[in-house]
Amino acid sequence: MNEAKGRFNGRWAALAVLALLLAVPVHAQRQIVGVIGMPPVRNGALAAGDFDGDGDEDVFLTGELLDGTVHSALYRFVQRRVTQVPNAGPLVDAIYERVNFPKRDVKSGSVVWRDLNGDGRPDILVSGLAVDENTTTTTVARPSSDIYINGGGTFFVNGSSGLPGVYRSKADAADFNGDGIMDIVLGGLSSTGPVMGVWMGNGSGSYAPGPTTFEGMILTSLDIADMDGDTDLDFIVAGFTASGRPAIRLFRNDGAGVFTLVDAGFPELYFASAAFGDIDFDRDPDILVNGGRLDPTIMRGETLVFRNNGSGSFTSSATGLTGLFGGGSLFRDMDGDTDLDFITWGQDDLSDPEGQKLQVYENIDLSFLRISNLRGVLFGALNWFDSDGNGRLDVLLTGEQEGKLVITLYEY
């Protein structure tokens, strides 16, 4: 009982300090929820999907454990447990259990859930650096890209996808040529150097390089949307070229999976991210960009909005938002009011050792109302999904904080 009261008092104190220091509105972050059964990681990635069709979101997590072990696992959501603490209040935990199946342990990559074979069940696309034991005394690190096909609550490995292995990478899937079959876009560092491209699916689990040749990039972000209203899907990436130059690049699809680079006037920002979202409610996706700029020798974060003019051309404008780098942005409808809200996370200033931030914004008539300003993590991963089924999105994050690995769920 004393241990439970201590855990509760620690969380309550954290909430009280946040409320006093940040003065966010009353409808902001509701509580900090403990995560039981799922370990914290660094250099990781995570994404949520309802793999077993029970109505709640499960999590696939990759990264590096506290002892340096490389780790990948699927965690099934079991329950949201509320414990009443006498003379205090409720202690809330999200309980997960590990689902075992053959998979590869990776770090420094990406995870997405997509229905890759059209059977109505979400599959898992994972990239990253795999560390395999070669003998009892040596290990071999190699880039990997893996697909786990959902067989209805169980998974099997697609061992002949034809995708290049990558780490320091991002990957996603969409039907780029309109044939009803999911294709895959990915980029990162392969065994021969940076690569990037679109691999076209043939419907049987194999993928072949598409008709467009791309310059290789190490990716820090990747997002997909129909930017110009022509019903086919385009994409945007951020990262570094083979020469180490920072770059944000936007590619327009001609409908047949042939892509053209669009000059949208993006600045050179280090450790950047770029995300599509209809910020101004005009039914075309704008782009939120953040990243680091040397000022002049210390890196500081910058955040810009590139507003879509309706045909896939963009006009940049300052946002007044906290500039961040080394993180990312996600657009979702957080509260079910049909407009897109967003979160941003990253480092605001390289000179500030505690400058990691996680900020949640509600979009109200083109005004960005910050409803949470939280401490972020280094070498971290996060995602935004409805963990408790209440119709509002929650934030699960893990990474390094003051030299310790943490995993926390911010429930809204």
C-alpha positions in Angstrom: 0.0 0.0 0.0 2.8 2.4 0.8 4.4 1.7 -2.6 1.1 2.4 -4.3 0.6 5.6 -2.4 4.2 6.7 -3.2 3.6 6.1 -6.9 0.4 8.0 -6.8 1.9 10.9 -4.9 4.7 11.2 -7.3 2.3 11.4 -10.3 0.1 13.8 -8.5 3.0 16.1 -7.7 4.1 16.0 -11.4 0.6 17.0 -12.5 0.5 19.8 -10.0 3.8 21.3 -11.1 2.8 21.1 -14.7 -0.5 22.9 -14.0 1.2 25.7 -12.0 4.1 26.2 -14.5 2.3 25.8 -17.7 -1.2 27.2 -16.9 -2.9 25.1 -19.6 -6.7 25.1 -19.9 -8.9 22.8 -17.9 -9.6 20.5 -20.8 -5.9 19.8 -21.3 -4.0 16.6 -20.3 -6.1 14.6 -17.9 -3.6 12.4 -16.1 -0.3 10.6 -16.3 -0.9 6.8 -16.7 1.5 4.1 -15.7 2.5 1.6 -18.3 2.9 -2.0 -17.1 4.2 -4.9 -19.1 5.9 -2.8 -21.9 9.5 -1.7 -21.4 11.0 1.7 -22.0 13.5 2.0 -24.9 15.8 4.4 -26.6 16.5 4.8 -30.3 13.1 3.2 -30.9 9.9 3.4 -32.8 6.3 2.5 -31.9 2.9 2.4 -33.6 -0.6 1.2 -32.5 -3.1 -1.0 -34.3 -6.0 -3.3 -33.3 -4.5 -6.5 -34.6 -6.9 -8.9 -32.9 -10.2 -7.0 -33.6 -11.2 -6.5 -30.0 -11.7 -2.8 -30.3 -8.6 -1.5 -28.5 -5.2 -0.5 -29.8 -2.2 -2.7 -29.4 1.4 -1.5 -29.7 4.4 -2.8 -31.7 7.6 -1.4 -30.1 11.2 -1.4 -31.3 14.4 0.0 -29.7 17.2 -0.5 -27.3 16.6 -1.7 -23.7 18.4 -0.3 -20.6 21.1 -3.0 -20.8 21.7 -2.3 -24.5 19.7 -5.3 -25.8 18.0 -4.6 -29.1 14.3 -5.3 -28.8 11.2 -5.7 -30.9 7.8 -7.0 -29.7 4.1 -6.7 -30.0 2.2 -5.8 -26.9 -1.5 -6.5 -26.6 -3.6 -4.0 -24.5 -5.2 -6.0 -21.7 -7.0 -3.4 -19.5 -7.0 0.1 -18.0 -6.7 -0.5 -14.3 -7.9 2.0 -11.7 -6.7 1.5 -8.1 -8.3 3.6 -5.4 -5.7 4.8 -3.0 -7.2 5.7 0.5 -7.1 9.4 1.3 -5.6 10.2 -2.1 -7.3 9.3 -5.3 -7.2 6.9 -8.2 -4.0 5.4 -9.5 -4.4 4.5 -13.2 -2.3 2.0 -15.2 -2.4 0.7 -18.7 -1.7 -3.0 -18.7 -0.1 -4.7 -21.7 1.1 -8.3 -22.3 3.6 -9.4 -24.9 2.5 -11.4 -27.9 5.2 -13.8 -29.0 5.8 -14.7 -32.6 9.0 -15.0 -34.8 10.3 -11.5 -35.5 13.6 -9.6 -35.8 14.9 -7.3 -33.0 15.7 -3.8 -34.4 16.5 -0.2 -33.4 16.8 3.1 -35.1 14.0 2.6 -37.6 10.3 2.9 -38.0 7.0 1.0 -37.4 3.7 1.4 -39.2 0.5 -0.7 -39.3 -1.1 -1.1 -42.8 -3.4 -3.6 -44.5 -0.8 -4.7 -47.0 -2.6 -7.7 -48.5 -6.2 -6.3 -48.6 -7.8 -8.8 -46.2 -9.1 -6.1 -43.8 -6.5 -6.8 -41.1 -3.6 -4.5 -40.2 -0.2 -5.8 -40.9 3.1 -4.4 -39.6 5.9 -2.8 -41.6 9.2 -2.5 -39.6 12.6 -1.1 -40.5 15.7 -0.7 -38.5 19.2 -2.0 -37.5 19.1 -5.6 -36.5 21.9 -6.9 -34.2 22.2 -10.7 -34.6 24.5 -12.9 -32.6 27.0 -14.5 -34.9 28.8 -16.5 -32.3 28.8 -16.5 -28.5 31.2 -13.6 -28.5 30.5 -11.5 -31.6 27.5 -9.8 -33.1 26.6 -8.7 -36.6 24.6 -5.5 -37.3 22.7 -5.2 -40.5 19.9 -3.0 -41.9 16.5 -4.7 -42.2 13.0 -4.1 -43.5 10.4 -6.6 -42.4 6.8 -7.3 -43.0 4.6 -9.2 -40.5 1.4 -10.4 -42.0 -1.6 -10.6 -39.7 -3.3 -14.0 -40.0 -6.2 -13.1 -37.7 -4.5 -12.6 -34.4 -1.3 -14.5 -35.3 1.5 -13.3 -37.5 3.8 -14.8 -40.1 6.9 -13.3 -41.7 6.9 -12.2 -45.3 10.4 -13.4 -46.1 10.5 -12.5 -49.8 9.4 -8.9 -50.0 12.3 -7.7 -52.1 12.7 -4.5 -50.0 16.1 -3.2 -49.1 17.1 -3.3 -45.5 17.5 0.2 -44.0 18.0 1.9 -40.6 17.9 5.6 -39.6 14.9 5.1 -41.7 11.2 5.7 -42.3 8.8 3.5 -44.2 5.1 3.6 -45.1 2.6 2.0 -47.5 -0.1 3.3 -49.9 -1.5 2.5 -53.3 0.5 4.9 -55.5 -0.5 3.7 -58.9 -4.2 3.0 -58.4 -4.1 -0.7 -59.1 -5.7 -1.6 -55.7 -2.4 -3.1 -54.4 -0.4 -1.4 -51.6 3.1 -0.1 -52.5 5.8 0.8 -50.1 7.9 4.0 -49.9 11.0 3.9 -47.7 14.4 5.5 -47.2 17.4 5.2 -44.9 20.9 3.9 -44.6 21.4 0.5 -46.3 24.5 -1.6 -46.3 25.8 0.2 -49.3 24.7 3.8 -48.4 21.6 5.9 -48.3 18.7 4.7 -50.4 15.2 6.0 -51.0 12.4 4.9 -53.3 9.0 3.5 -54.0 8.6 -0.2 -54.4 5.5 -1.4 -56.2 3.5 -4.3 -54.9 2.4 -7.2 -57.1 -0.3 -8.5 -54.9 1.6 -11.6 -53.8 3.8 -10.0 -51.1 6.7 -9.1 -53.4 7.8 -5.6 -54.3 9.8 -4.2 -57.2 11.4 -0.8 -57.7 9.0 1.7 -59.2 9.7 3.7 -62.4 11.2 6.8 -60.6 14.8 7.0 -59.4 15.3 9.0 -56.2 18.4 10.3 -54.6 19.2 8.3 -51.5 18.4 9.8 -48.1 18.6 9.1 -44.4 15.1 9.9 -43.3 13.9 11.7 -40.2 10.3 11.9 -41.3 7.9 10.7 -44.0 4.3 11.5 -44.7 1.8 10.7 -47.5 -1.3 12.7 -48.7 -3.0 13.9 -51.9 -1.5 17.4 -51.9 -3.0 18.6 -55.2 -6.5 17.1 -55.3 -6.0 14.8 -58.2 -7.0 11.7 -56.2 -3.5 10.1 -56.3 -1.1 10.1 -53.3 2.0 12.2 -53.0 4.6 12.2 -50.3 7.1 14.4 -48.4 10.3 13.4 -46.7 12.9 15.1 -44.5 16.4 14.0 -43.6 19.9 14.1 -44.9 21.4 13.4 -48.3 24.4 11.2 -48.8 26.7 14.2 -48.5 25.2 15.1 -45.1 23.2 18.1 -46.2 19.8 18.5 -44.6 16.8 18.4 -47.0 13.0 18.4 -47.1 11.6 17.1 -50.4 8.1 17.0 -51.7 7.2 14.5 -54.5 4.1 14.8 -56.8 2.6 11.6 -58.2 1.3 11.5 -61.8 -1.2 8.7 -60.9 0.9 5.9 -62.3 3.5 5.9 -59.6 5.9 8.3 -61.4 7.1 11.1 -59.1 8.3 14.6 -59.7 10.2 16.7 -57.2 8.3 19.9 -56.3 10.2 23.0 -55.4 8.2 24.4 -52.5 10.9 26.6 -51.1 11.6 24.5 -48.0 14.5 25.8 -45.8 17.5 23.7 -44.9 16.7 22.5 -41.4 18.6 19.9 -39.5 16.9 16.9 -37.9 13.7 18.1 -39.6 10.2 16.8 -39.9 7.4 17.6 -42.3 3.7 16.5 -41.8 0.6 17.0 -43.9 -2.6 18.5 -42.3 -5.4 20.8 -43.4 -4.6 23.6 -41.0 -6.9 26.2 -42.5 -10.0 24.1 -43.2 -10.0 24.6 -47.0 -9.9 20.8 -47.8 -6.4 20.6 -49.0 -3.4 19.5 -47.0 -0.9 22.1 -45.7 2.5 21.2 -44.4 3.9 21.8 -40.9 7.7 21.9 -40.9 10.0 22.0 -38.0 13.8 21.5 -37.7 17.0 23.0 -36.4 18.7 26.1 -37.7 22.3 27.2 -36.8 22.0 30.5 -35.0 24.9 31.1 -35.7 26.7 28.2 -34.0 24.1 27.0 -31.6 21.2 25.0 -33.1 17.7 26.4 -32.4 14.4 25.0 -33.4 12.1 26.6 -36.0 8.5 25.8 -37.0 6.9 27.0 -40.2 3.6 26.4 -42.0 3.5 26.0 -45.7 -0.1 26.7 -46.8 -1.5 24.9 -49.8 -2.8 27.2 -52.5 -5.1 24.5 -53.8 -3.1 23.0 -56.6 -0.1 21.7 -54.7 1.8 25.0 -54.6 2.6 26.4 -51.2 3.2 29.7 -49.3 5.3 29.7 -46.2 4.3 31.7 -43.1 5.6 31.9 -39.5 3.5 30.2 -36.9 4.4 31.6 -33.5 4.8 28.0 -32.4 7.8 26.8 -30.4 10.5 25.8 -32.8 11.6 22.2 -32.3 14.1 19.8 -34.0 15.0 16.2 -33.6 11.4 15.1 -33.2 8.3 15.3 -35.3 4.7 16.3 -35.7 1.4 14.4 -36.0 -2.0 15.6 -37.2 -5.1 13.9 -35.8 -8.6 14.8 -34.8 -7.9 14.6 -31.1 -11.4 15.3 -29.7 -13.8 14.3 -32.4 -14.8 17.8 -33.5 -13.8 17.0 -37.2 -10.9 19.5 -37.4 -7.3 18.4 -37.2 -5.3 19.0 -34.0 -1.6 18.3 -33.8 1.3 17.4 -31.5 4.9 18.5 -32.0 7.9 17.2 -30.1 11.7 17.6 -30.1 14.4 19.9 -28.7 14.0 23.7 -28.8 17.6 24.7 -28.2 20.8 22.7 -28.3 22.3 24.8 -25.5 19.5 23.7 -23.1 20.1 20.2 -21.7 16.5 20.0 -20.6 15.0 21.5 -23.7 13.0 18.4 -24.8 9.4 19.3 -25.3 6.1 17.6 -26.1 3.3 20.0 -27.1 -0.3 19.4 -27.9 -2.3 22.0 -29.9 -6.0 22.2 -30.5 -6.9 24.0 -33.8 -9.7 26.4 -33.1 -10.7 28.6 -36.1 -7.1 28.9 -37.3 -5.9 29.7 -33.8 -3.5 27.1 -32.3 -4.4 26.7 -28.7 -1.7 24.9 -26.8 -3.4 22.6 -24.3 -0.3 20.7 -23.1 3.4 21.6 -22.8 5.2 18.6 -21.4 8.7 17.4 -20.9 9.8 15.2 -23.8 12.5 12.6 -24.2 15.9 12.2 -25.9 16.5 9.4 -28.4 12.8 8.8 -28.1 9.7 7.5 -29.9 6.1 8.4 -29.5 2.7 8.0 -31.1 -0.8 9.4 -30.7 -3.8 7.0 -30.5 -6.9 6.3 -28.4 -5.4 3.9 -25.8 -8.5 3.8 -23.6 -11.4 3.9 -26.1 -12.9 7.2 -24.9 -12.8 8.8 -28.3 -9.9 11.1 -27.4 -6.3 10.6 -28.4 -3.6 9.8 -25.9 0.2 10.1 -26.2 2.5 7.1 -25.5 6.2 8.1 -25.4 9.4 6.4 -24.4 13.0 7.4 -24.4 15.7 8.9 -22.2 15.0 11.5 -19.6 17.9 12.7 -17.3 19.9 9.6 -18.1 17.0 7.2 -17.3 14.7 5.3 -19.7 11.0 6.1 -19.2 7.8 5.0 -20.8 4.7 7.2 -20.1 1.1 7.5 -21.3 -0.5 10.9 -21.2 -4.2 10.3 -21.2 -6.6 12.9 -22.5 
